Every structure is written in structure tokens, then in C-alpha cells.
């Protein structure tokens, strides 16, 4: 916190200072001496003594922006919010473009319980702040204000601003998880009130059941959704995916027809087309699979599923050289693609390139292990529903 404070203070060097032109020379010299001493103390990382020097400047020259701002910052980081607030406000009133100082003013106001003022100041500057640490602190404060007021869409918009600058920060990711979960819950509740017997309601229920791994429940709700409205966008593909995930071989066999219905409803559904290619491979119909995969790739060039499928066909047909131009760019674009590493290793092995095959197999083992660990963590975190029925 102290380092953050000092960086914040030192960044104010260009704010400017000085006494009104009508002030006498003696006062001006005193101000200059206190300012010089304050900045020396800041460079020596002695903010407590620097605060006293800035306070002396403010007493001599209340309109000195540099002193007002720096004193406000120092008092804020001493958690003396009541004393910090008027100094920060004075600086912002004199120079509104001081976005970092206004952000700190907003955080100060929130600590004082002045939430309306805090919202006004924070939302005015959060997307203008350039320094990552300041933007993050101000953004998280604003998110808390929005969520407390149940203004979740506004909170989500701030999350996106923060993620653009720090996409892997756990505080932002947790805020995103919490907000989007709440938004999802609100939407589901609204849907249950507005249209409790609609196809969309059963579709939403299926999504919730899928989260906890209740495949049989997913299938049942998707069938109800189709019975109510067979034209729901993507509904046949969703049912096909659930059927294909079932341990019941009879249900798995029904997936192909649902994929075909999905394509009939949307001829540009490259995912359904690619899945039909997968089913053709399972039947050893490599020519049929090739047709499906190429059709999917014509719709969405570079589609990972279709690319992997077509490469697999080439490898099975002893055409591994043809698989390389498909798999190598895929691995380069997404080094965590486990299946791409495995199939590329197989292709290299068949082409008698053992070093390349080993490299890709090592990558496969590495990312497979990481994903298995993440899967175990997610499974441990997932809430178990005692009423879930096992797949038959």
C-alpha cells in the first residue's frame, strides 16, 4: 500500500503549484521551501513528514493544487478519510482533469459512506484511468457500489473495462463470476415468472442441470422444450449433445438424428455438421466424414473441431502429410489444445519424425495433466444435488 501511495504522489509532479501573484515575497519563499522539502521527503519515502510540509503549504496557499492533492493522498493512505476528503475535493474542483485524484476522492467518499458522491466521481473517471493499479482499485470500488444497489448490468460493464487491462487478475475474475452468476440467476427468475411453461424455461432448466452433470435431466427438459416449440434456435443441437454425452447406448444412437435436424433447421450450423463427421468416423465412413468436415470448414475456416476431425481422417487413411497443415497452425493458435498435440504427435510418428512426435506427446501429457487437475478442482467445487438421478 505504501509503494502504491508513493507512486500516486510522485505522479503529481506536473500538477503545478504557487501562490497568488499578489502574495508577498516572504510567503512565496516559505511556500517554495515547504514544497521543496515535501518532495525531497517523498523521494526519500517518508510520507509522514512530507504530509506536514504539504499541510504547511496549504496553510499558506489554500489554492495550491499540488499541495492539496498530495496532502489528500497522504491522508487517504493513512485512512484519515474525513481529513483527506476536503483536500482531494479542492484539487479536483480547481483542476477537473485530475482523473487519478478524482478516483481517489471517490474511494475516500465511499469510505465515508457518501455513496452517491462516490458513484458520481468513480463512474466519471474509471474508463479514463491509464495507470493499471489506480484503474483496478477504482473499478473494484465502483463494482461494489453497483452490486450493492443491484445495478448488475452497470457492474458488468465495469468488469469488462477492468478485464481489458488485467485479464488474469483473480479479483476481477471473481467479480466477473459473481456478477454474471447473479445476472444469470435474475434472468432465470424473471423467465420463471414471465413464462414458466415455455420452451425457453425448460431450455434454461436443462442448462442448469447440465452444470451439475445431470445428463438424464438435461435430456428430459430439452425434450419438453422441443415438444413445446421445435423451432427454438439451437435446441436440436443441444439435445444431440446431451444424448451423445449419455452413457446409455440407445440414447447415444439418437444423437445423429438430432444433429441432422439441427442442420435442417440451420444449414450453416458448422458444429452440428462437424459432429455428423465425428459420427461417420465412428462408423468407419471416412469418405462421408471428409465431406462433413470440409463442409464445416467451408462455413467456418479454421473451426477447431472440424480441423481435428479432418486431420484424424487423413491420419487414419495413412495421409499424415496432409494432416500437418491442419494441425500445426491449430497448435500454434492454441497451445493448450490437448487433442491437437496428440494427433500431431501421431502424424509425426507415422512420418518417421520421432523428435517432433516426442515434443508433441510431451505437450499432450503436460496440458492433459493441467486440465485433469482443473477438472478435479471444479468437481470438488460443484454442489451436489441429492435429488439428481444417475444416467440409466
N, C-alpha and C positions, 0 to 999 in steps of 0.2 A: 504494500500500500504506500509506503514512504517513497519508493522509487517512482511509482505512478504519480504521486503528488509532485515530486521534484521535476519530473518530465513535463508535467502540466504547467508548472510555474515557469520553467525556463523557456517554454514555447511562447510566452507572452512578450518576448523581448521587443517586438515591433509595435506594441500597442501604443506606446507614446506616453509622455509624462510632462509635467511642467506646471508652473504657477501662472496665474493670470498676469498679463503684461503690466497691469497696474501695481502689482505687488512690489515691495521694496527689495533692494538688492540683498539685504541681510537675510530675509526669509527665503529668497530664491537659493542662496548659498546653503542654507540649512537643509532645504528640500533636496538639493543635489547631493549633499553629503550623506543624508539618510538613505537616499536611493542607491547611491554607490555602495554603501555599506551593506544594504539589504541584499543586493545582487551578489556581492562578494560572499556573504554568508550562505546564499543559496548554492553558489558554486562549490562551497565547502560542505554542502549537505547539512546545514544547520538551520532548519526551518523555524525552530522555536525563536531563536534570536532574530532571524530575518523578519518574523511577524512583528516584533516590537519596532523594528525600523520602519516597516511599512505603515504601522499604526501612527508613528511619529509623522510620516509624510502626509497621511490622511488628515491628521490634526492640523497641519499647516496649510494643506491644499486639498480640500474635500473633492475637487473636480479632477484630481489626478487619477486617470483611468488605470494606469499601471499599478499604482499602489492599492487602489480599491479592489481590483481584480485579484492581485496576488494575495492581499490580506484575506479576502473572501475564500480563496482556495485553501490557504493555510488553516484558517479556522474550520473550514469544512472537514479537512482531513484530521483535525483534532476533535471532530464530532461535536463542535460547538456550533450547531446549525443555526440557532437563534441569532448568534452574533455574526455568522457568516452571511446570512441571507441579505441584509441591507447593503453590504459591500458589493456582493455579486450583482444585486439588482441595480445599484448605482452605476456600475461599469456597463451593464447591458443597456441601460437607458441612454447612456451617453454614446455608446457605440454598438448598435443592434447587431452588426455583422460578426460580433464575437461569439461564434456558434458554440465553441467549447465552453466558454464561460456561461452561456445561457443553458447549456446541457447540465452543467454543474449546479446552476441555480435551480433547475427543475428537480434534480435529485435532492437538493437541500430542502426544497419546498415539500417534497414527498415525506422526508424525514420529520418535517414539522406538522404533517397531517394536512397540508394545504393542497389536497389532491387536484382540485380544479386548476389551480395555478400551475401545478407540476405538469399536468397533461398538456396545457397550452404551451408551456415552454419546451417540453421534451418533443412533442409531436412537430413543433415548428423547425427543429434542427436535426432530428435523428438521421434523416436521409441525406443531410448535408455534411455530416461529420466525416472527415477524412482519416483521422487517426484511429486505427482499429480498436485500441483499448478504450478510448472515450466513447466511440460509437457502440461498442458492446455493452458497457456499463449503462449508458443512457437508454439503449434499446431494451435491455432486460428490465429496467425500471418501468419503462412505458408499457411493456408487455404485462407486467404485474398490475398496473393501473387499469389496463383494458380488460384483463381477465377478471379482476375484482368487480368491474362494472358489467360483466357478462357481454362485453363487446368483442366477441371472439373473432369475427372477420377482420376487425382492425388489428387485433393482436397477431393474427396470421400474416397480415401484410408486413408488420414489423419483423416478424420471424424471417420472412423472405429477404428483407433488406440485410439482416444480420448474416444469414446463411451465404449471401453473395460474397461477403468479406471473410467469413470464417466457417467454411462448410463442414469442418470436422470438430468444432468446439462442442464438447459434451453438454455445456449449459444451454447452448442454442438448440442442439438436437433434442434434449429433454423437453425444452419449452415447445418445440415443434410437435413432439409426440403428445404432450399433454393437451395442447390446443386442438390439434387435429382429431384426437380421440374425443374431446369434448364436443367438437363440431359434428363428428360422426354420430355421437350419442344424441345430440339435439336433433339432427336431421332424421334419425330413426324414430325418435319420439314424435316428431311432427308428422312423419309419414304414418305412424300407427294411429294417430288421431284423425288425420285427414282422409286416409284411405286404408283402413285396417284389413279389408278383404281384397285388396288389389293384387295384381300380379307383381307389381313393384315391391309390395310389402313382403311377399313370400321370397322374392329375389333377394331382398335385403336380409331376411332371416337366414337364407341359405349362406350368405356371405359371413354372417356372424357365426353360424355353425361350422363353417369351413375353418375359421380362425382357431377353433378348439379341436379340430380334427374329427368332427362327427360327420363322416362321409355319407352314411346312410340318411342322416337328417338332411344333409345338403341335397341329396338326390330327391328326397320326398318333397321338399319345399320347391325345388326347381320344377318338378313335375306339376305341382299345383299351380305354379306361376304360368306354365305353358298352357295348362287347361283353361286358365282364365284369359290369357292373352298370348297366343302363339307367335305374335309379331313383335314381342318385346326385343329391342336391339340386343344382340349377342346372347340371347337366352339359350339357344340350341348349343352354341359353343360351350357355354358354362356347364350345361348338363353333360355334354360329351366329356368335358374334362373331369367332372365328378365321377362319371361312370368308369372312365379309364383309370381313375385312382382307386376304384373299389377292388377289394380282394376277391369278390365274387366273379368268377369267370363268365357267368351268364350275363351279368351286368356289364362287364368289360366288353363283351361282344356287341352290346347295343350302342357302344360309343360311335362306331363307324357311321351308322345311320344318322346319328345326331350331328356329326361333323358334316355330312352331306346336306342335311337340312340347313345347317349354318351357311354353307356355301351357296345353296339355292336362295337363301334369304339375302345374302350379300356376296356377290361374285368376287369382291375384292378382299375377302377375309383371308389374308395370307396365312394366318395362324391355323385356321381350320384346314386349309389346303395342305399346309406342311404336315399337320397331324395325319391327314389321309396318306401322305407319303410314308410316314412312320409305320402306319398300319400295313401298307403294301410291303414294306421291308420285312415286317414280321411274317408275312405270308410268302417271303422269298420272291415277290414280284418286283424285281429290281427295275424293270423297264417302266412299270406303272409308277413306281416310286420316283424315278427320274423325272417323269412327266409332271408329277405333282410338285416336286421340289423346284423344278425350273419355272413352273407357272407361278409359284410363290415368290421366287426371286425376281421374276419379271415385274411383279407388282411392287415389291419392296426390295430393291437391290441391297445385298448385304445382310438380309434378315438372318440372325444367328441360327435359329432352329433349322431353317431350310438349308443354310450353308453347311451346317454339321451333317444334316441328313444326306445331302448330295455327296459330300466328301465320303461319308460312310459307304454309300453305294459304290463309288469309284474304288475304294479300298477293297470291298468285297468282290468286285469284278476284276481284281488284280490290275487296276489302273491307278495305282497310288500316285504316280507323277501328276495325274490330273487333279488329285486331291490337294496337292501342295498350294496352288494359287488360291484355293478357297480357305485353307486352314491357317496359313502363315499370316495373312492380313487380319484374320479373326483373333489370333493370339496377340498380335501387336496392338490391336484396338482394345482388347480386354484380357490382360494377362491373368485374370482370376478365373477365366473360363476353364473349368476342370476338364470337361469332356473334349474341348478343343485340343488341350495338351495331350490327352490320352490318344485321341485319333491321329494327331500329328506324329506322336511317337510311333504308333503302329505303322503309319505310312513310311516314315524314315527307316524303320526296321526292315520293312519289305523291300525298300530301295537300297538296302545294304549300306546304310549310313548310321553306324552304331553310336557314334559320339552324339549326333543330333538326336537320335532316339533316346539315349540316356538323359540328355538335357531336358527333353520334354517330359520324360517319365518322372524325373526328379521334381519338375514343376508341378506335374499332376499330383504327386504324393504330397507335396507341400500345401497346395491350395485345397486339396481334398481334406487334409488334416485340419486346416483352419476352418473350413466350412462345417466339418463334423463337430468341432468344438462349439462353434456358434450355434449349430442346431441343438446341441445338448443344453446350452445355456438357455436358449429360447424355450425348450421343452420344460426345463425346470421352472421357468418364469410363468409359463402358461397356466392359467387357472383351470383346474379340472372340474367338470360338471358331473356330479354323481348320477345325473339322470340320463347322461349320454348313453346311447345304445351302441354296442360294438357292431361293426360291419358283419353282415352274415355271409 
